[in-house]
């Protein structure tokens, strides 16, 4: 999936989207969000910790993070730029 396809999909599903990112070597504490997020990585990389699972996403990868899921985010020296699609669950 490319960025154009990603954006078309999320709009059809009722998400709003924006570009964003995290600075190099940023590490967040475990937290949750009150919204669903779908994220498409544009540049750099981001690693997410979900409980016992740890996964790294690179340019062209995307992931879905549902509201209420406990997670932490980590970047390396290059940081990350992404398109984030957000939707408040019903």
C-alpha positions in Angstrom: 0.0 0.0 0.0 1.3 3.5 -0.8 0.4 6.8 0.9 -2.3 7.7 -1.6 -4.1 4.3 -1.1 -3.6 4.6 2.7 -5.2 8.1 2.8 -8.1 7.0 0.6 -8.8 4.0 2.8 -8.8 5.9 6.1 -11.1 8.7 4.7 -13.6 6.0 3.6 -13.4 4.5 7.1 -14.2 7.9 8.8 -10.7 8.8 10.0 -9.2 12.3 9.8 -5.5 12.5 9.1 -2.5 14.7 9.6 1.3 14.5 9.1 3.4 14.1 12.3 6.5 12.6 13.7 8.7 12.0 16.6 12.2 13.4 17.2 15.3 11.2 17.1 16.0 9.0 20.1 12.5 9.7 21.7 11.1 7.1 24.1 7.6 7.5 25.5 6.3 5.8 28.6 3.5 3.3 28.5 0.3 5.1 27.7 -3.1 4.8 26.0 -5.2 7.0 23.7 -8.9 7.5 23.6 -9.0 7.3 19.8 -8.2 4.7 17.2 -5.1 5.5 15.1 -3.8 4.1 11.8 -0.2 5.2 11.1 1.7 5.1 7.8 5.4 5.6 8.1 6.9 8.1 5.6 10.6 8.3 6.8 12.7 6.9 9.6 11.4 4.2 11.9 9.3 3.7 15.0 9.3 0.8 17.4 6.1 0.0 19.4 6.0 -2.0 22.6 2.6 -3.7 23.2 2.8 -5.8 26.3 5.3 -8.6 25.5 5.4 -7.7 21.8 7.9 -5.3 20.2 7.7 -4.4 16.5 9.6 -1.9 14.3 7.9 -0.1 11.4 9.8 1.3 8.5 8.9 3.6 5.5 5.9 2.1 3.7 4.7 0.1 6.7 1.5 0.9 8.5 -0.2 -0.2 11.7 -3.5 0.2 13.5 -3.6 1.0 17.2 -7.0 0.8 18.8 -8.2 3.1 21.6 -7.2 1.8 25.0 -4.3 -0.3 23.9 -1.3 0.2 26.3 1.9 0.9 24.3 5.2 2.8 24.3 6.9 4.4 21.2 10.6 4.5 20.5 12.7 6.1 17.7 16.3 5.8 16.8 18.8 8.4 15.6 16.7 9.2 12.5 13.4 9.8 14.3 10.1 9.2 12.3 7.8 11.0 10.1 4.3 9.6 9.4 0.7 10.2 8.4 -1.5 9.6 11.3 -5.2 8.8 10.8 -7.4 9.3 13.9 -11.0 8.3 14.7 -12.9 8.4 18.0 -14.6 5.0 18.5 -18.4 5.0 18.8 
